[in-house]
């Protein structure tokens, strides 16, 4: 589903304009991103939890040349689905 398809479906379900829906979804995205940047976990009951996961530095291999290289440590966003979401997917 693309962003525009998501906006259309949410605006239909919530009975609000597409412009207002886009503002809400953009605000949600900014709030979640901002919270993750400062290290906070975001819990949305019934949907899941967004949190930051840390990846340790490691050695890897360049797939084109086969040369060994060092990959820096990094942070990434992690999503864990709530029980209600898992149950809905496994009906």
N, C-alpha and C positions, 0 to 999 in steps of 0.2 A: 504494500500500500504506500502510495506517495504522500507527501505532505498535503497536497491539494485534495486528494481523496479523503484523507483523515479529517481535514477541515470540513469538507462537505458532509461527511457522515456525522461528525460531532455536532455541527450546526443544526442538522436535521433532528437528531435525538434531543438536543437541548432547546430547540425552538428559538434559536438566536441567529443573528446574521453571521455570514461567513467572515466578515471583517472583525466582528467582536470575538468570534471563535478563534481566529488567527492571533488576535492580541492575547487571549487567555492562554493558548498553547505556547506562544512565544514567552510569555511571562513565566509559565510553569517550567519551561526549559531553562530560562535564566536563573530562576530560584534554585532548581536542582543543581545546575552547574556551579553556581556561587557557593552553595552549601558544600558540595564535594571539594571545591578548591580549598576551603578552609578546614577540611577534614571531618565535616559532619556527615552523619549517615542520614538518609532521607527515607522514611518509612511511609508507604501509602497502603493502608489496610485494604486487603482484598486484591491488590495488584502485586505489590512486592516491595523490596528494599533496594535502594541504590546506595552503594558505598565505594570507597576507594580501595583498590588492591595494589600492593607494591610488588614489583617484579625485580628480582635481584639481578645484578650484573652477571653476565655469562659469556662464554665464548661461543661463537657461531661460525657458520661457513657461508661464504658468498656463493650462491647457487650458480652464477655465471662463470666464475673463475675457479671455484673450489678453494680459494684462499681463506685461511682461518682469520677471523676478526673478533674484536672485543665488542660486545653489545652492552651499552650503558644501562644502569638501573633506571627504572621508570615507574610511573604510576599510571593506572588505568581505571576506568569506571567498571564496576561490576554490578550486575542486577541479579537478584535472587527472587524468583516468583513466589508469591504467597500461596498458602494452602488452597485458598478458594480458586486461584488461577490454575494451579496444578489439577485440582479436581475437575474444573471446567474442561481442561484439555484432555483429560483421561476418561471421559464419560463414554 
